[in-house]
């Protein structure tokens, strides 16, 4: 009888230990962090606006949390603090006219038709819908929005507070605790008519990066 009780106790401890390990592993697999680098420009389909040049390179920190999983689908909360190193140039001087831009329109023409560099800072909050094609490969859709700040004005967007909207398609490849990421994105940035001008900037970007499962 004592041997049976001892055996039962050992089995109970082992099962509890295994259950705790599974819970711990699941908890760790729900959170990952990483870094992406990309380049984007406006002169790509579906935009192709020849009135101006807008392009940038950028870095994004990736913070992803598994919200829900059903069959092969995973739904992840995504947070992306980012910095964009942007370049802009107005190509058509007659885009700026006195009726909208005021008496100093000629000064603005001279300014915006030069190639100018500025920074954009953003933090996007979004949702990733991921489909697991295999144990190592996944495809996904990302949609996100968040506040941003531009350090200089252009003829299309006043400097200061704006919103950054992103939609993208991507692929994940898992290697142990690392995930390699490649993503094609469309981005629009504008200020909801808080201030003039507010035509906004559009761009198509390609980015890649790596994240680590905690």
C-alpha positions, -999 to 999 in steps of 0.1 A, spaced: 0 0 0 28 24 9 45 16 -24 13 24 -43 9 57 -24 46 66 -31 42 57 -68 10 78 -70 27 107 -53 56 106 -77 33 104 -107 13 134 -94 44 155 -89 57 146 -124 23 154 -140 21 188 -122 57 195 -133 49 187 -169 17 208 -168 35 237 -154 62 234 -181 36 234 -208 19 265 -193 52 282 -190 62 274 -226 29 285 -239 32 318 -220 67 324 -234 55 316 -269 28 343 -268 52 372 -267 79 382 -292 100 412 -299 121 422 -329 134 448 -353 125 454 -390 142 476 -416 126 487 -448 125 512 -477 95 528 -493 86 553 -521 56 570 -536 64 564 -573 52 528 -573 18 514 -583 -10 521 -571 2 557 -564 25 569 -592 19 606 -585 44 625 -606 38 658 -588 63 650 -561 90 627 -548 85 610 -514 107 582 -502 122 569 -470 141 542 -452 130 532 -417 134 511 -386 105 495 -367 106 478 -333 82 448 -333 62 438 -302 37 410 -309 14 393 -285 -7 362 -293 -43 372 -287 -61 341 -300 -55 309 -320 -80 288 -339 -69 258 -360 -42 272 -383 -51 309 -377 -33 331 -352 -45 365 -343 -17 387 -328 -18 422 -313 10 443 -329 28 474 -316 54 492 -338 74 522 -326 92 534 -357 114 561 -372 114 571 -409 142 590 -426 123 607 -454 131 627 -485 107 650 -504 107 672 -535 79 690 -553 82 684 -591 55 708 -603 59 744 -591 24 753 -603 10 729 -577 13 758 -553 -10 788 -561 -19 819 -541 -56 811 -536 -48 783 -512 -12 790 -501 -14 827 -495 8 857 -505 41 839 -498 33 812 -524 64 820 -544 86 814 -513 69 781 -507 75 771 -544 112 779 -540 114 759 -508 94 728 -517 109 723 -552 143 716 -534 152 681 -522 146 682 -485 152 656 -457 132 652 -426 122 626 -400 89 610 -390 83 593 -357 53 570 -353 38 543 -331 13 520 -348 -11 497 -331 -27 469 -351 -37 433 -357 -20 405 -375 -40 377 -389 -16 348 -396 -22 315 -413 2 287 -406 11 270 -439 34 245 -421 52 242 -388 78 267 -400 61 289 -426 32 314 -422 16 340 -443 -2 370 -428 -21 403 -432 -14 433 -410 -36 464 -405 -25 492 -381 -29 528 -373 -13 552 -348 -1 587 -341 30 602 -358 50 634 -359 67 649 -389 97 673 -384 91 694 -416 62 706 -437 57 698 -474 32 712 -499 11 682 -491 13 679 -453 20 703 -424 47 694 -400 37 681 -365 10 657 -354 -3 632 -380 -17 597 -383 1 567 -398 -21 541 -415 -5 508 -427 -18 477 -445 5 449 -455 11 413 -466 39 392 -453 56 359 -447 71 344 -415 97 317 -413 103 301 -379 137 288 -369 137 276 -334 130 307 -313 137 331 -341 112 344 -368 124 358 -401 99 383 -415 94 398 -450 66 422 -456 51 444 -484 32 474 -471 11 504 -482 13 534 -460 -7 567 -458 1 595 -435 -22 626 -430 -36 647 -402 -75 643 -405 -77 680 -416 -65 693 -383 -43 717 -403 -36 728 -438 -23 713 -460 -35 677 -456 -32 659 -490 -9 634 -472 19 612 -483 15 577 -497 42 550 -502 47 514 -509 74 497 -489 93 464 -486 108 455 -452 125 426 -436 135 417 -400 139 392 -373 121 387 -340 127 365 -310 102 345 -290 106 351 -253 
